[in-house]
Amino acid sequence: MITEHKADYPFLSWVDNQGQLGNLTVVDRVFIGRVCQAVPAAKRIIVNEPNVSRDHATISRHAHQLVIKDTSRNGTRINGVRVSPGSEYSLKENDCIEIGSIRVTVKFPVSESGQLDEDEEQTTRIISINETVTHLVADVRGFSRLAQRSESKEVFDLVSDLFQLLTEAVHQHHGTVKDYAGDAIYAFWEHDDLFSSKKALNACLAVKTQYSTLNEYLAQRPEGDSLSNIALGWGVSTGASTLSHYGVRQDNLALVGDSTNLAFRLAAMANNTLSQPVVICATTASLVGEHLGLTDLGAVETKGRAGKEQVFSYDLA
């Protein structure tokens, strides 16, 4: 590959499937994918693998900042953490971008590269990943009544603020936000091995951070504000899930499995039929019990599921 250094420009460095080193200057925008049709060689990184999308991700330069946007079907990881589909993420020095089997390292500044093949197949092979996942669902209690008695703009502003705070807490603890579903936010942590205490604990710590930042935010709202009385319920579950896609949109990542459904059921019970603000499943409890003081809430029925589920809570203070 041809490499030319340019001062004061960030660049990307990687080793391709043939073992060759690549360096590419980010002047304005770089495209990463299997085809990147009509994009000049100096602005693209081609990853010729069937599970990489034709246009997988873009990296844009804004002054001295680089921002990556995932536009893929099978996902992009930054330092081992999946980026939310369709979302943007600010890159830092030595961040590792994982696309297919290629690892692209972010450097500030310099360098540019090379010639890449345009003759690529035109269909992305969608992969399904079967792995252990910890799920977190945070659900606003009484949202329908809240929306009924308040101005829509006020409700929108409140939910926007809440989702920003809750999302920041997920990212702080190295999780991925999957969805904003009406009055709920759904995030997940993929385990490095069969069951990872660290990943389950990160999810539980994210709940604690969400809880504290929520209280701080509500305390700053005007006195007598009817929207300052809201409460959330959190559900956390861990188990086998299949990660793949439904339909043709790249932002429709699906996590399918009983543990996914269970997280939503537990969130619906928290601060509702159960008085505790957070409810976690037995599997999660077994992974985090050494780090958190757990309270056994007994065996409960969960809507739409057979049998009973042993559930636990822990102190969020």
N, C-alpha and C positions, 0 to 999 in steps of 0.2 A: 504494500500500500504506500502511496505517496503521502508524506507528512510534511507539513509546513507550519512553523510556529508563528503565532500572531500575539503580540503583547496585549494585555488588558482585555482579553476575551476568555470567558470560561470555555472548557472543552470536555468532551466525553471520551473515555478510554475503555476499550474492550478487547477481548480475544475472540475471533470468530471460530466457526466450526472446523476450519482448516488449521487452527493454531496460529493465525496471523494476528498481530497487534493492529488495532485500528484506533485512530485519534481523529475526532471531528470537532471543529470549532463551532460554537453556537453563536453565530452573528445575530440572527433574529429568531429563526425557528428551525428545529430539526424534527424530522418525521421518522418514526421507527415502525417497521412492519414487514410483512412478507413480500409486498409489491411496491407500495408507495408510488402509485402510477403518476407519471408526469412531474415527479419531484426530481430536481437536479441531484446528481450524485453527492455534491458538496453539502446537501441539506437532508441526507437520509442515512439511516442504518438499516440494512436489509438483514432480516433473520429468516433464513429459508427453512422453516419448520412448519409442518401442517397444522400444529395447534396454535400458531401465531397468526393473528388476524392480518388481512391485507393492509389495513391502516390501523396499527395497534395502539400507538401513543404518539403524542406530540410534546416537544419540549420548547418552550418559548422563553426568550430573554427579555426582561424588563429592567433596563438600567443594569444594575449589578446583581440581579436576582434571576434565577431560573425556576420556571414553573412547569411541571409535567401534568398532562391531562390524559387519563386513560380512556381510550375509545375502542377497547377490545371486547372480544367475546369470552376469552378465557382468563383475563385478568392480568394485572401488573402488580409487582411487589416492590416495595421500597424497604431495604434493610430487613427483608423477610416478612414484612407486613403487607397484606393485600390492600391496594388503594381502592376506595369505593368506586364502583363503575360510574364513569362519566364525570368524576370529580377531579379537582385540581389539587396539587400538592407542591409546596415550595421545597426546592432541593437545596441541600447544603454540601459543603466540601466533603468528599469521600463517601457520599451517599451511594449505595449500590442499587441499581435498577435491574430487576430480574424480569426478563422477557424470554419465554421459552427456556432454552439452556444457556442463553447468553447473559452475562453479567456486565453491565455498563457502569463504570465508576465516574462520578462527577468530580471535575477538577476546576479550580479557579486559579489562574486563567489558562490560556494558549491552545493552539494546534488544530489541525484540519486534515481531512483525508478523503479519499479514494474512490476507486472504481468498483461498482457492484453490479451484479447481474439483474436485468429486468425481466428475464424469461422465467417467470414463476407460475405455479399453478394458481387457479383462480378461486378455489373453494377452501374456506377455513374449516379444518376438522375440529369440531367442538368436543372437548374432553369433559369427562365426568370424574370428579375426585371423590373418593370415599375416605373419610377421615373423621377423627374425633374433633368436635367443636364445642366450645363453650359459648352459649347464647345469652345475651342480655337484652331485656325489653323493659323500657321505662314508659309508663302509661299514665296520662293525666286523669285523675279521678274527677267524675262529674263533669266531663267536658261538654256534653250535650246541654246540660242546664246552664253552664257557663256561657256557651255560645248563644243560648236563647235569651238571656237577660242582658247581654252586653252588645255594644256596637261591634260590627264585624271587623272594622279597622283596629279597634283595641285588642280584640282577640288575636288577630293576625300578628300584630306587633308583639304581643306577649309570647305567642307560640314561636315566633321567629327568634326572639331573645332566648327562650328556653332551649330550643334546638341547638342554637349556637353554643350555649354553655355546656349542654349535654354532649355535644359532638367533641368539643375541646377536651372534655374529660376522657372520652374514649380514646382519642389520639394520644393524650398524655400517658395512657396506660397501654399503648401499642395495640389497640384494637381497630377493627374495620367497621364503619357505619354502613349497614346494608340498606336500610329504608327509613324514611319518615312516613309513617302510615297514619294520616289524620292527626290524632293526638298522641301518638306513640312514636318512639325511636327504637330501632332494632339494630344492635351491633353484635359482632361475633369475633371470637379468637380461635384461630386454627392451631391445633396442637402440633408440636414438633415430633412427638412420638405418640404412642397409643393413648396414654393419659398423661398430661403435663400439669403438675401442681402449679407451676409458674403461670401458665396461661389462665387457668381457672382463678387463681388468686388475682391476676391482673384485672379480670372482669369484675370480681368482687370489690377490689379497690377502686375501680372506676365508678361503681355505684356510690361508694363513700364520698368520692370527689364530687359526683353529681349532686348528692344530697347536700353537702356543705355549700357548694356554689349556688344551689337553688335557694337555700335559706338566706344567704347573703344578698342575693338578687331581690328576693321578696321583701327583705327588711329595708331596702333602699327605695321601695315604691312609696308613693304618697300615702299619708295616714288616712284611713277610711276607704282606701281603694278596694273595691269589691274583688278585683282580680288578684289581690295579694293574699287571698285565703286558699289558693289552690294547693292541692297535695298530689304527690305522685306515688305510684306503686311500682316496685321493681321485681322482676322475675329473672332468675338465673338458672340455667340448666346446662348439663354437659352430657354428650352422647354422640353416637354415630350419626353422621349426616352425609348426604351426597350433594356436592357443589357442581352445578352445571347451569344450563340456560334453557328457558322456554322461548319459543317464538324466534323472531329474527332480530330483535333489538339487542344492541350490545350492553345496554344498561339494565337488563332483566336477569341478573344473576340470581339463581334460585338455590336455596338451601333446604333440602327435603329430608325429613326424618322425624321420628317421634320426639326427639329432644328439642327440635325447633318448635313444634306445636306446644310442648310442655312449657317452654319459657313464656309464651303468650298467656297460657292458662294460669301460671303462677303469678304473673304480673297483674292479671285481672283480679286475683284473690287478695293481693297485698294492699294494705290500707283499705280493705273492703270487707269481705267475709272473714278475713284474718286481720287482726289489728296491727300487725307488724308491717313496716313500710317495705321490707325486702323479704322475699321468700325464695329459697334455693332448694334444688333437688338433692336427693341423697348422694348421688354420684359427685356433685360439686362439693357437698359437705365433706365427703371422704377425702377430697383433694386439698381442701383449705382448712380443715379442722385444727391443724397444728399452728396455724397463723391467726385465726380469728376465733373469738369466743362465741361458740354456736349455741343457739337455743332450739331444742327439739320441739317442733310444733305438732308432732304426731302424724298419723296417717290420715290423708284427706282424699276425697273424691275430686277429680278434675273433669271439667265439662268435656263431654265427647270422647272420653277415654275410659276403658274398662278398668276395674279394680281401683285400689287406692295407692296413693303416692306418699311415701314418707318425706316430710319437708322440714326445713330448718330456717332459722333466721340468725342474724348477728347484729351487733351494735354498730350503728352508723355514726355515732358521735366521735 
